[in-house]
Amino acid sequence: MMHPHDYIEDSNPSDNPAFSDILDKAVSRRTVLKGGAGLTAAAMFGSLPLLGNTAFAKSATNLARPTSLKFKAVPHYTGNEMMVAEGYTAKAFLHLGEPLVDGIDAFRDDRQHSGESFMYRMGDNHDGMHFFGMTGGKYDANQSNRGLLAMNHEYTNDNLHPMGMYTQEDANAAPIYRKKRLAMDVRRDANAHGVSVVELVRKDNGQFELVKNSRFNKRYTSSTMVNIAGVASGNEQLQTKYDKKGKTIWGINNQCGAGMSPWGAYLTTEENFLNVFARGEDKAIIGSQADIALARYGLKENSTGGGYLWHTADDKDGVVADEFSRWDISARGKSAHDDYRNAFNAFGYIVEIDPFNPQAKAVKRTSLGRFAHENCAFAPPVAGKPVVFYMGDDARGEYIYKFVSKALWSPKDIGKGLKAGDKYMNEGTLYVAVFNADGTGEWRRLAMDTVKHKDYNFKDQADIVIHARLAADALGATKMDRPEWVSVSPITGEVYVTLTNNSKRSVDATDTVNPRSYNDKGNQHGHIIRWHEQNGDHTATRFNWDVYLFAAPNDLTAQNLSNLTADNDLSSPDGLYFDPRGVLWIQTDDGAYTKTTNCMLLAALPNRVGDGKIVTTTTGKNTPVGMMASEDTLKRFFVGPKGCEVTGITMTADLKTMFINIQHPGEDHPDVAWGAVAGGKVPRSATVMIAKNDGGVILGESF
């Protein structure tokens, strides 16, 4: 199976400028106006006071950030296991298929479990997650010994099924429906997607264990009923045969990166939801406007998205029940109340879950926009000011967004769950980023008085958030190279975003932001950008930006613009996480450097926007790069098993345990059985807990 990231890329037909075009102009102009990019942050913005640790105000740690990274770097590694820095232990648990309650049989290597049983098992392809400390059944940000781990499951692998992605031929069907999935396999797929919430307890040996049968253990899947909230709730474009009022929908899907809210709820994301939908030939029925909107999200006539074929399964006696037909959005009935033509519009949102209230449904927060959400990060909240969230749309040529709440933050809302979510996420302003040629940037508001699209006529604000990509096109948003994880520094308040890679960039098309093309295969290694909001105010509509780090193999001189070495080089940065001290953790999802090393986790100590200089590459491009990396400020901490992606990251409040995820271990490597049951051969995704052998704070040797 192709990696799901590949399915929805390149669906942006607009002629908006790319980030590379803007950066090329920005460098020359900045050089002329300011005498080069080697300016200090103070020269660009005035002195920046250190932030109070507001994003983690209730953390028990409150430790200073290390001044340098003292651990010994993990070397390049291509083996079948995992490696972590000396003095630490990494242990896998919570594997795919592990039962969360009694009465469910253990995962077997034959994978012949019922699809329904995955409502009570760990799902597949573990991704973003967050640890919520808990005392007395309630959220406690200071608690580290007991808590709830909320975790995403992004998609399913072929090896979840006894015979792989098994299908039956149907010679009489139209081409896009020619193959049919088995009902049991579709149910297994659907229920292995979504989110797991599990209770964990730290034992005397310092390691965590699953609290089996905990009342908090719960799965949210593609078969779960979900509420729809925000400006689009009840809109006619969300009304379906399932719910003619457009207030609920059946399922969450393709959960990728994650975040938490300032009030202690879990924010999961719907990324490559295109994977599971199909569409026949219905433009004549739905009209050109709906057709334009569907195509902008990658679902053209006669297509099957990512090819999951969930719509093809028979329930019994050859009848395709709503359970399966809801994934086919072809207009077949007299109106949207008779079919699932609008089901696609109900996916692609930030979804809020209250892990401490397992009786509550998950809620899709439509006001934050609909696109391939990678994750959702909030700026350090300040009492009396709006709450600000940052988000990326993970596809080539897509955009970066932020949402500013209408309500003003009150710390009294901590622990109030979905009620607080209603307050801060249902009303507010959605913006999209534009990177200007003079090295500044601006946020443009997605609203009826600002958006005028040449081909699509927006009816109201609900229409704008449902089709945020079209609205952003109309505002001239800057095309980016796959914006993935976002994280905000608790020290400077600056926002960091991974731009993982762009395989479409040729040698002839190299430019100052992507001056590298390896064997004419494009920008394979990616980079990280960052920006500083004007006056440090996250509600501002202006910002300054630069490139924090270019990823590259250390021996590719033309591409190695950040002075990387064998101890800290990387490719395709993806996961990104600032811990409460301001240490930046970088994870990779790589396919271009894997002959040298498997995917990894690095620790970094970044400085501030504008701390670097302009670098001239061998292709003659002038690129502003942040301060050169050194082994004091960037170092490899962990390497995963062959074929995996290292993703998802969170820590306990005392910073003594880190959790990361290993996704699709052994992909394309049949010799790898990492995570398999005893005596088995099928590799399984799992969570890894990392702790210091002496029981101390992670990176505590740096203080």
Phi, psi and omega per residue, in radians:
M1 nan 2.450 3.035
M2 -1.178 2.633 3.036
H3 -1.108 2.383 -3.055
P4 -1.057 -0.355 3.107
H5 -1.060 -0.439 -3.023
D6 -1.357 -0.284 -2.941
Y7 -1.295 -0.567 -2.992
I8 -2.003 0.168 -3.126
E9 -1.272 2.717 3.068
D10 1.122 0.670 3.042
S11 -1.843 0.301 3.131
N12 -1.810 1.780 -3.114
P13 -1.549 -0.009 -3.058
S14 -1.172 2.787 3.101
D15 -1.733 0.431 3.077
N16 -1.043 2.597 -3.140
P17 -1.155 2.512 3.051
A18 -1.446 2.727 3.118
F19 -0.993 -0.621 -3.130
S20 -1.109 -0.719 3.124
D21 -1.081 -0.751 -3.089
I22 -1.190 -0.728 -3.101
L23 -1.151 -0.620 3.107
D24 -1.033 -0.749 3.114
K25 -1.251 -0.656 -3.054
A26 -1.113 -0.680 -3.077
V27 -1.119 -0.857 -3.088
S28 -1.125 -0.682 -3.110
R29 -1.226 -0.717 3.138
R30 -1.127 -0.672 3.140
T31 -1.053 -0.718 -3.123
V32 -1.237 -0.783 -3.013
L33 -1.371 -0.574 -2.993
K34 -2.128 0.073 3.071
G35 1.289 0.467 3.077
G36 2.005 2.912 -3.104
A37 -1.612 -0.004 -3.118
G38 -1.412 0.831 3.141
L39 -1.703 2.573 3.102
T40 -1.315 2.790 3.086
A41 -1.040 -0.636 -3.130
A42 -1.135 -0.639 -3.141
A43 -1.178 -0.572 -3.099
M44 -1.441 -0.669 -2.982
F45 -2.185 -0.020 -2.924
G46 1.425 3.026 -3.100
S47 -1.168 2.464 -3.117
L48 -1.872 1.964 3.104
P49 -1.206 2.585 3.057
L50 -1.170 2.422 3.118
L51 -1.278 2.585 2.876
G52 -1.153 2.686 -3.075
N53 -1.325 0.986 -2.972
T54 -1.185 -0.553 -3.116
A55 -1.214 -0.357 -3.119
F56 -2.268 0.740 -2.982
A57 -1.020 -0.497 -3.095
K58 -1.715 0.122 3.104
S59 -1.130 2.476 3.133
A60 -1.403 -0.139 -2.973
T61 -1.452 -1.163 3.141
N62 0.890 0.760 3.111
L63 -1.573 2.671 3.078
A64 -1.293 2.716 3.101
R65 -1.263 2.478 3.061
P66 -1.000 2.588 3.076
T67 -1.485 -0.346 3.071
S68 -2.798 2.848 -3.129
L69 -1.644 1.998 -3.006
K70 -1.673 -0.302 -3.070
F71 -1.224 2.764 3.090
K72 -1.386 2.247 -3.072
A73 -1.100 2.469 3.006
V74 -1.298 2.275 -3.117
P75 -1.302 3.000 2.989
H76 -0.964 2.519 -3.052
Y77 -2.638 2.316 3.140
T78 -2.184 0.383 -3.108
G79 -1.430 -3.080 -3.043
N80 -1.631 -0.058 -3.115
E81 -1.887 -2.528 3.078
M82 -2.447 2.675 -3.124
M83 -2.236 2.454 3.109
V84 -2.300 2.795 -3.091
A85 -0.982 2.609 3.113
E86 -0.994 2.453 -3.129
G87 1.598 0.019 -3.134
Y88 -2.211 2.745 3.060
T89 -2.182 2.366 3.091
A90 -2.042 2.219 -3.117
K91 -2.311 2.325 -3.136
A92 -1.557 2.496 3.017
F93 -2.723 -3.100 -3.141
L94 0.951 0.880 -3.119
H95 -1.253 2.781 3.005
L96 -0.809 2.278 3.041
G97 1.497 -0.084 -3.129
E98 -1.143 2.242 -3.135
P99 -1.159 2.473 3.112
L100 -1.696 -0.231 -3.124
V101 -2.430 2.831 3.039
D102 -1.236 2.781 3.127
G103 1.610 -0.100 3.079
I104 -1.902 2.225 -3.081
D105 -1.180 2.667 3.127
A106 -1.086 2.681 3.123
F107 -1.101 2.290 3.134
R108 -1.927 2.661 -3.092
D109 -1.220 -0.277 3.103
D110 -1.385 -0.196 3.081
R111 1.025 0.349 -3.103
Q112 -1.590 0.985 3.084
H113 -1.701 2.647 3.106
S114 -1.153 2.602 3.080
G115 -1.082 -0.607 -3.131
E116 -1.137 -0.510 -3.095
S117 -1.136 -0.363 -3.139
F118 -1.326 -0.034 2.926
M119 -1.264 -0.176 -3.082
Y120 -2.282 0.318 3.116
R121 -2.208 2.829 2.955
M122 -1.102 2.430 3.136
G123 -1.409 -2.901 -3.041
D124 -1.829 2.773 3.060
N125 0.831 1.195 3.115
H126 -0.953 2.441 -3.103
D127 -2.427 -2.319 -3.079
G128 -0.967 2.648 -3.115
M129 -2.813 2.945 3.068
H130 -2.641 2.444 3.084
F131 -1.692 2.174 3.125
F132 -1.917 1.922 3.067
G133 -1.041 2.572 -3.048
M134 -2.466 2.351 3.008
T135 -2.320 2.202 3.119
G136 1.055 0.556 3.116
G137 1.372 0.154 -3.127
K138 -2.198 2.752 -3.134
Y139 -1.066 2.270 3.105
D140 -2.477 1.763 -3.062
A141 -1.128 -0.266 3.124
N142 -1.516 -0.266 -3.009
Q143 -1.453 2.310 -3.136
S144 -2.099 -0.284 -3.028
N145 -1.562 -0.317 3.097
R146 -2.528 2.447 3.137
G147 -3.058 -3.125 3.109
L148 -1.923 2.268 3.052
L149 -1.815 2.004 3.073
A150 -1.723 2.293 -2.985
M151 -2.451 2.421 3.078
N152 -1.471 2.661 2.970
H153 -2.207 1.919 -2.891
E154 -1.334 -0.824 -3.103
Y155 -2.802 -3.054 -3.107
T156 -2.087 2.583 3.077
N157 -1.656 2.754 3.086
D158 -0.976 -0.621 -3.014
N159 -1.322 0.084 3.000
L160 -1.285 -0.336 -3.047
H161 -1.870 2.602 -3.078
P162 -0.976 -0.616 -3.091
M163 -2.108 0.537 -3.080
G164 1.311 -2.719 3.134
M165 -1.393 1.308 -3.001
Y166 -1.296 2.359 3.084
T167 -2.360 2.800 3.046
Q168 -1.974 2.439 3.134
E169 -1.276 2.506 3.044
D170 -2.312 1.580 -3.002
A171 -1.159 -0.344 -3.086
N172 -1.566 -0.123 -3.072
A173 -1.481 2.825 3.041
A174 -1.110 2.792 -3.024
P175 -0.915 -0.760 -3.055
I176 -1.320 -0.181 3.112
Y177 -1.956 0.237 -2.968
R178 -1.118 -0.592 3.129
K179 -1.786 2.558 -3.083
K180 -2.181 2.389 3.078
R181 -1.560 2.730 3.042
L182 -1.382 2.467 -3.113
A183 -1.001 -0.732 -3.134
M184 -1.066 -0.707 -3.114
D185 -1.229 -0.660 3.109
V186 -1.147 -0.736 3.101
R187 -1.086 -0.675 3.116
R188 -1.144 -0.770 3.083
D189 -0.998 -0.941 -3.039
A190 -1.051 -0.694 -3.087
N191 -1.481 -0.185 3.038
A192 -1.559 -0.144 2.965
H193 -1.426 3.019 2.935
G194 1.836 -2.371 -3.030
V195 -2.398 2.468 2.939
S196 -1.944 2.366 2.937
V197 -2.028 2.134 -3.098
V198 -2.323 2.529 3.057
E199 -1.528 2.343 3.120
L200 -2.134 2.603 3.056
V201 -2.337 2.403 3.114
R202 -1.484 2.218 -3.123
K203 -1.547 3.089 -3.087
D204 -1.078 -0.467 3.137
N205 -1.427 0.044 3.112
G206 1.542 -0.148 3.141
Q207 -1.615 2.667 -3.128
F208 -1.642 2.608 3.042
E209 -2.267 2.641 3.031
L210 -1.203 2.335 3.011
V211 -1.561 1.636 -3.092
K212 -1.172 2.483 -3.137
N213 1.259 0.179 3.063
S214 -1.025 2.493 3.111
R215 -1.156 -0.236 3.137
F216 -1.578 -0.252 -3.133
N217 -1.168 2.132 -3.062
K218 -2.715 2.577 3.031
R219 -1.948 2.397 2.971
Y220 -2.017 2.133 -2.958
T221 -2.318 -3.047 3.073
S222 -1.275 -0.012 3.061
S223 -1.935 0.117 -3.069
T224 -1.591 2.453 3.075
M225 -1.345 2.345 -3.003
V226 -2.298 2.481 3.058
N227 -1.468 2.652 3.080
I228 -2.008 2.173 -3.106
A229 -2.229 2.999 3.124
G230 1.652 -2.974 -2.973
V231 -1.112 -0.455 -3.102
A232 -1.613 -0.098 -3.139
S233 -1.015 2.233 3.137
G234 1.461 -0.079 -3.141
N235 -1.109 2.590 -3.086
E236 -1.049 -0.443 -3.132
Q237 -1.371 -0.049 3.065
L238 -1.966 0.027 3.134
Q239 -1.397 2.342 -3.092
T240 -2.397 3.053 3.032
K241 -1.024 -0.585 3.137
Y242 -1.195 -0.785 -3.140
D243 -2.452 1.800 -3.086
K244 -1.234 -0.183 3.108
K245 -1.636 -0.184 3.101
G246 1.201 0.530 -3.111
K247 -1.833 -0.270 -3.139
T248 -2.430 2.850 3.088
I249 -2.600 2.874 -3.021
W250 -1.752 1.629 2.982
G251 1.946 2.669 2.875
I252 -2.060 2.708 -2.972
N253 -2.599 2.557 3.011
N254 0.924 0.968 3.121
Q255 -1.239 2.183 -3.063
C256 -1.983 -1.963 3.096
G257 -1.201 2.989 -3.058
A258 -2.508 3.123 3.048
G259 -2.833 3.125 3.003
M260 -2.157 2.948 3.073
S261 -1.808 2.769 3.103
P262 -1.052 -0.379 -3.091
W263 -1.645 0.013 3.016
G264 1.672 0.455 3.029
A265 -1.848 2.882 -3.113
Y266 -1.705 2.308 3.108
L267 -1.956 1.864 3.091
T268 -1.780 2.884 -3.010
T269 -2.214 2.650 3.012
E270 -1.904 1.939 -3.050
E271 -1.734 -1.539 -3.020
N272 -1.525 0.994 -3.109
F273 -1.146 -0.288 3.072
L274 -1.007 -0.479 -3.065
N275 -0.838 -0.676 -2.865
V276 -1.843 0.029 -3.093
F277 -1.830 2.662 3.052
A278 -2.293 2.712 3.126
R279 -2.526 2.303 3.091
G280 -1.563 -2.677 -3.109
E281 -1.697 1.770 -3.034
D282 -2.486 0.260 -3.119
K283 -1.017 -0.643 -3.131
A284 -1.123 -0.416 -3.125
I285 -1.552 -0.831 -3.026
I286 -1.481 -0.357 3.113
G287 1.644 2.881 -3.031
S288 -1.199 -0.586 -3.109
Q289 -1.129 -0.832 3.112
A290 -1.142 -0.620 3.123
D291 -1.127 -0.733 3.092
I292 -1.049 -0.778 -3.108
A293 -1.139 -0.747 3.140
L294 -1.142 -0.729 -3.139
A295 -1.120 -0.612 -3.138
R296 -1.126 -0.389 3.084
Y297 -1.798 0.258 2.985
G298 1.585 0.018 -3.067
L299 -1.900 1.508 3.126
K300 -1.494 3.014 3.096
E301 -1.025 2.547 3.091
N302 0.954 0.949 3.117
S303 -2.407 2.800 -3.120
T304 -2.196 0.560 3.064
G305 0.922 -2.132 3.141
G306 -1.531 0.059 3.047
G307 1.427 0.360 3.123
Y308 -1.222 -0.454 3.067
L309 1.045 0.580 3.120
W310 -1.118 -0.402 -3.082
H311 -1.349 -0.121 -2.973
T312 -1.679 -0.181 -3.023
A313 -1.236 2.503 3.026
D314 -1.578 2.433 3.041
D315 -1.327 -1.093 3.034
K316 -2.859 2.668 3.134
D317 0.964 0.580 3.069
G318 1.320 0.187 -3.123
V319 -1.687 2.242 3.069
V320 -1.556 1.888 -3.087
A321 -1.332 2.896 3.110
D322 -0.969 -0.542 3.115
E323 -0.896 -0.587 -3.108
F324 -1.889 -0.683 -3.074
S325 -1.153 -0.331 3.140
R326 -1.146 -0.282 3.094
W327 -1.514 -0.029 3.038
D328 -1.829 1.938 -3.031
I329 -1.644 0.234 3.105
S330 -1.041 2.370 3.088
A331 -1.301 2.003 -3.081
R332 -2.170 -0.470 -3.103
G333 -1.607 -2.997 3.133
K334 -1.269 -0.525 -3.139
S335 -2.635 3.115 3.120
A336 -1.116 -0.305 3.110
H337 -1.364 -0.106 -3.087
D338 -1.915 -0.050 -3.130
D339 -2.654 -2.833 -3.080
Y340 -2.083 0.594 -3.128
R341 -1.071 -0.430 -3.120
N342 -1.728 0.019 -3.082
A343 -1.067 -0.646 -3.139
F344 -1.045 -0.623 -3.133
N345 -1.206 -0.233 -3.108
A346 -1.637 0.153 3.106
F347 -2.171 2.630 3.141
G348 1.931 0.551 -3.035
Y349 -2.116 2.868 2.857
I350 -1.272 2.267 -3.096
V351 -2.026 2.246 -3.128
E352 -1.774 2.349 3.101
I353 -2.236 2.329 3.007
D354 -1.655 1.772 -3.068
P355 -1.153 -0.309 -3.112
F356 -1.589 0.008 3.115
N357 -2.284 1.373 -3.064
P358 -1.156 -0.211 3.089
Q359 -1.392 -0.328 -3.072
A360 -1.441 2.543 3.043
K361 -1.326 2.705 2.957
A362 -1.186 2.748 -3.077
V363 -2.260 2.218 3.049
K364 -1.505 2.139 -3.081
R365 -1.681 1.549 -2.988
T366 -1.199 -0.442 -3.063
S367 -1.134 -0.313 3.129
L368 -1.488 0.082 3.037
G369 1.609 2.747 -3.116
R370 -2.028 2.070 3.055
F371 -2.940 -2.994 -3.118
A372 -1.411 1.368 -3.082
H373 -1.104 2.219 3.043
E374 -1.553 -0.933 3.007
N375 -2.721 -3.042 -3.100
C376 -2.524 2.069 -3.111
A377 -2.112 2.420 3.122
F378 -1.794 2.611 3.034
A379 -1.313 2.668 3.103
P380 -0.911 2.058 -3.047
P381 -1.278 2.514 3.132
V382 -2.157 2.233 -3.116
A383 -0.975 2.313 3.111
G384 1.518 0.006 3.105
K385 -2.125 2.795 3.140
P386 -1.096 2.751 3.006
V387 -1.561 2.354 -3.057
V388 -2.107 2.271 3.109
F389 -2.054 2.492 3.086
Y390 -2.030 2.504 -3.056
M391 -2.571 2.587 3.051
G392 -2.063 2.613 3.097
D393 -1.815 1.858 -2.959
D394 -1.455 1.502 2.971
A395 -2.817 2.704 3.124
R396 -1.075 2.292 3.080
G397 1.421 0.245 3.136
E398 -1.778 -2.967 -2.796
Y399 -2.123 2.992 3.051
I400 -1.988 2.372 -3.043
Y401 -2.185 2.812 2.899
K402 -2.506 2.675 -3.137
F403 -2.163 2.269 3.135
V404 -2.002 2.092 -3.065
S405 -1.197 2.635 3.009
K406 -1.308 -0.700 -3.131
A407 -1.269 2.623 3.129
L408 -1.681 2.462 -3.006
W409 -1.173 2.361 3.002
S410 -2.263 2.122 3.109
P411 -1.035 -0.288 3.101
K412 -1.144 -0.268 -3.130
D413 -1.475 -0.062 3.098
I414 -1.080 2.256 3.134
G415 1.551 0.025 -3.091
K416 -1.599 0.094 2.957
G417 1.022 -2.396 -3.029
L418 -1.133 -0.438 3.068
K419 -1.091 -0.726 3.069
A420 -1.180 -0.634 3.084
G421 -1.056 -0.721 3.071
D422 -1.022 -0.673 -3.074
K423 -1.220 -0.752 -2.979
Y424 -1.765 -0.285 -3.022
M425 -2.023 -0.174 -3.133
N426 -1.510 -0.453 3.132
E427 -2.248 2.346 3.139
G428 2.913 -2.933 -3.073
T429 -2.083 2.256 3.104
L430 -1.737 2.291 -3.127
Y431 -2.150 2.781 3.004
V432 -2.236 2.601 -3.009
A433 -1.550 2.441 3.006
V434 -2.188 2.181 3.137
F435 -1.727 1.956 -3.037
N436 -1.410 2.808 -3.068
A437 -1.245 -0.298 -3.111
D438 -1.624 0.237 3.119
G439 1.523 0.032 3.033
T440 -1.782 3.083 3.073
G441 -2.544 2.925 3.115
E442 -2.513 2.688 3.058
W443 -1.801 2.162 3.135
R444 -1.846 2.352 -2.986
R445 -1.429 2.260 3.090
L446 -1.555 1.714 -3.073
A447 -2.659 2.871 -3.076
M448 -1.083 -0.529 -3.117
D449 -1.503 -0.036 3.137
T450 -2.046 -0.406 -3.001
V451 -1.731 2.115 3.048
K452 -2.371 1.781 -3.087
H453 -1.614 2.456 -3.067
K454 -1.231 -0.407 -3.081
D455 -2.088 -0.337 -3.048
Y456 -2.093 2.296 -3.105
N457 -1.759 1.839 3.126
F458 -1.278 2.374 -3.103
K459 -1.602 -0.637 -3.060
D460 -2.867 -3.108 -3.107
Q461 -1.147 -0.564 3.077
A462 -1.062 -0.736 3.102
D463 -1.060 -0.673 -3.128
I464 -1.154 -0.792 -3.107
V465 -1.272 -0.585 3.104
I466 -1.128 -0.641 -3.134
H467 -2.069 0.959 -3.082
A468 -1.043 -0.578 3.122
R469 -1.072 -0.786 3.125
L470 -1.114 -0.713 3.124
A471 -1.125 -0.722 3.122
A472 -1.165 -0.640 3.040
D473 -0.964 -0.823 -3.067
A474 -1.137 -0.461 -3.113
L475 -1.544 0.030 3.120
G476 1.283 0.531 3.126
A477 -1.036 2.685 -3.065
T478 -1.506 2.195 3.104
K479 -1.190 2.326 -3.099
M480 -2.120 2.848 3.132
D481 -1.586 1.459 3.073
R482 0.972 1.271 3.073
P483 -1.135 2.106 -3.116
E484 -1.939 -2.068 -3.019
W485 -1.217 2.523 3.078
V486 -2.066 2.452 3.041
S487 -2.578 2.589 -3.059
V488 -2.010 2.253 -3.135
S489 -1.193 2.232 3.072
P490 -1.318 -0.134 3.124
I491 -1.616 -0.926 -3.073
T492 -1.756 -0.296 -3.049
G493 1.336 0.076 -3.138
E494 -1.340 2.636 -3.026
V495 -1.828 2.286 -3.125
Y496 -2.015 2.441 3.126
V497 -2.387 2.301 3.036
T498 -1.449 2.296 2.973
L499 -1.930 1.747 -2.818
T500 -1.142 -0.848 3.113
N501 -3.116 3.091 3.062
N502 -2.700 1.705 -3.046
S503 -1.292 -0.094 -3.100
K504 -1.541 -0.112 -3.044
R505 -1.420 2.097 3.124
S506 -1.556 2.966 3.103
V507 -1.044 -0.726 -3.126
D508 -1.164 -0.377 -3.081
A509 -1.750 0.178 3.114
T510 -1.137 2.653 -3.105
D511 -2.627 -3.030 -2.992
T512 -1.207 -0.479 3.116
V513 -1.518 -0.445 3.092
N514 -2.319 1.265 -3.008
P515 -1.473 0.226 -3.050
R516 -2.172 2.455 2.995
S517 -2.537 2.024 -3.003
Y518 -1.610 1.953 -3.106
N519 0.911 0.661 3.112
D520 1.056 0.523 3.113
K521 -1.876 0.251 3.024
G522 1.561 -2.992 3.094
N523 -1.379 1.542 -3.025
Q524 -1.412 -0.297 -2.905
H525 -1.913 -0.300 2.987
G526 1.310 -3.105 -3.081
H527 -2.854 3.082 -3.139
I528 -2.209 2.210 3.066
I529 -1.813 2.903 3.105
R530 -2.688 2.785 3.080
W531 -2.579 2.779 3.114
H532 -2.058 2.056 3.123
E533 -1.161 2.547 -3.092
Q534 -0.942 2.219 -3.140
N535 1.040 0.330 -3.138
G536 1.242 0.228 -3.093
D537 -1.694 1.990 -3.064
H538 -1.251 -0.182 3.044
T539 -1.553 -0.049 -3.105
A540 -1.139 2.768 3.105
T541 -1.854 0.175 3.096
R542 -2.264 2.633 3.104
F543 -2.715 2.896 3.010
N544 -2.039 2.532 -3.028
W545 -2.364 2.794 2.906
D546 -2.693 -3.134 3.093
V547 -1.708 2.032 -3.108
Y548 -1.235 -0.830 -2.978
L549 -2.673 2.320 2.964
F550 -1.736 2.186 3.065
A551 -1.433 2.570 3.131
A552 -3.096 2.656 2.893
P553 -1.044 2.474 -3.019
N554 -1.149 -0.393 -3.067
D555 -1.642 0.051 3.080
L556 -1.670 1.560 -2.969
T557 -0.975 -0.790 -3.069
A558 -1.152 -0.460 -3.105
Q559 -1.712 -0.351 -3.060
N560 -1.476 1.368 -3.046
L561 -1.568 -0.032 -3.123
S562 -2.027 0.254 3.034
N563 1.111 0.729 -3.115
L564 -1.330 2.672 3.113
T565 -2.117 -3.142 3.117
A566 -1.127 -0.283 -3.137
D567 -1.582 -0.188 -3.112
N568 -2.514 0.181 3.111
D569 -1.308 2.751 -3.035
L570 -2.772 2.927 3.072
S571 -2.452 2.460 3.065
S572 0.995 1.174 3.049
P573 -1.065 2.453 -3.047
D574 -2.388 -1.418 3.106
G575 -1.150 2.522 -3.061
L576 -2.575 2.300 -3.054
Y577 -2.684 2.094 2.948
F578 -1.521 2.180 3.035
D579 -1.433 3.023 -3.028
P580 -1.042 -0.377 3.136
R581 -1.460 -0.276 -3.046
G582 1.753 0.162 2.991
V583 -1.314 2.288 3.121
L584 -1.712 2.188 3.111
W585 -1.858 2.249 -3.043
I586 -2.084 2.233 3.111
Q587 -1.986 2.741 -3.080
T588 -2.139 2.614 3.042
D589 -2.267 1.501 -2.835
D590 -1.965 2.520 2.975
G591 -2.289 -0.047 -3.033
A592 -1.818 -0.242 -3.060
Y593 -2.190 0.204 -2.973
T594 -1.298 -0.232 3.024
K595 -1.274 -0.352 3.128
T596 -1.692 -0.694 -3.128
T597 -2.755 2.585 3.050
N598 -1.265 3.016 3.109
C599 -1.089 2.778 -2.865
M600 -2.592 3.051 2.999
L601 -2.244 2.249 3.110
L602 -2.097 2.648 3.004
A603 -1.798 2.499 -3.100
A604 -2.468 2.641 3.075
L605 -2.165 1.409 -3.095
P606 -1.273 2.796 3.106
N607 -1.771 -1.921 -3.053
R608 -2.493 2.801 3.065
V609 -0.958 2.332 3.092
G610 1.515 0.231 -3.077
D611 -1.555 0.006 -3.046
G612 -1.922 -2.484 -3.080
K613 -2.652 2.994 3.027
I614 -1.465 2.287 3.109
V615 -1.968 2.289 3.080
T616 -1.686 2.118 -3.087
T617 -1.499 3.015 3.124
T618 -1.205 -0.252 3.053
T619 -1.581 0.060 3.070
G620 1.485 0.169 -3.135
K621 -1.568 2.419 3.087
N622 -1.698 2.069 -3.018
T623 -2.178 2.142 3.053
P624 -1.338 2.086 -3.080
V625 -2.109 2.485 3.076
G626 -1.093 3.086 3.138
M627 -0.843 2.345 -3.128
M628 -0.967 2.446 3.117
A629 -1.237 2.629 3.014
S630 -2.451 2.956 3.141
E631 -1.261 -0.143 3.004
D632 -1.439 -0.403 -3.014
T633 -2.056 -0.160 3.124
L634 -2.682 2.191 -3.063
K635 -2.719 2.522 -3.137
R636 -1.338 2.208 -3.045
F637 -1.861 -0.494 -3.011
F638 -2.699 2.527 3.008
V639 -2.294 2.320 -3.094
G640 -1.539 3.133 3.139
P641 -1.269 2.826 -3.106
K642 -0.958 2.406 3.048
G643 1.457 -0.085 -3.035
C644 -1.585 2.931 2.823
E645 -1.938 2.345 3.021
V646 -1.604 2.115 -2.997
T647 -2.676 2.928 3.132
G648 1.165 2.240 -3.120
I649 -2.717 2.410 3.078
T650 -2.788 2.854 -3.114
M651 -2.399 2.712 2.992
T652 -1.269 2.797 -3.063
A653 -1.086 -0.531 3.136
D654 -1.450 0.004 3.106
L655 1.041 0.482 3.126
K656 -1.739 -0.228 3.076
T657 -2.349 2.288 3.012
M658 -1.953 2.416 3.037
F659 -1.951 2.296 2.982
I660 -2.311 2.941 3.138
N661 -2.078 2.543 3.016
I662 -1.917 2.015 -3.063
Q663 -1.874 2.480 -3.120
H664 0.656 0.962 3.073
P665 -1.046 2.478 3.100
G666 1.336 0.196 3.135
E667 -1.015 2.211 -3.118
D668 1.147 0.292 3.123
H669 -2.321 1.547 -3.052
P670 -1.123 -0.219 3.133
D671 -1.441 -0.134 -3.071
V672 -1.669 2.224 3.094
A673 -2.174 0.574 -3.107
W674 -1.038 2.247 3.115
G675 1.466 -0.026 -3.113
A676 -1.183 2.736 3.056
V677 -1.147 2.815 -3.103
A678 -0.959 2.156 -3.138
G679 1.407 -0.026 -3.103
G680 -1.620 3.045 -3.088
K681 -2.149 -0.142 -3.070
V682 -1.548 2.012 3.117
P683 -1.177 2.640 -3.114
R684 -2.355 2.417 2.993
S685 -1.053 2.676 -3.118
A686 -2.810 2.892 3.013
T687 -1.647 2.515 3.117
V688 -2.075 2.239 3.028
M689 -1.758 2.295 -3.116
I690 -2.045 2.266 3.137
A691 -2.476 2.695 3.084
K692 -1.334 2.420 -3.051
N693 -1.070 -0.507 3.134
D694 -1.553 0.116 3.109
G695 1.371 0.164 -3.081
G696 -1.524 -3.031 3.127
V697 -1.237 2.394 3.089
I698 -1.080 2.277 -2.999
L699 1.128 0.326 3.141
G700 -1.126 -0.326 3.118
E701 -1.218 -0.153 -3.071
S702 -1.527 -0.129 -3.010
F703 -1.584 nan nan
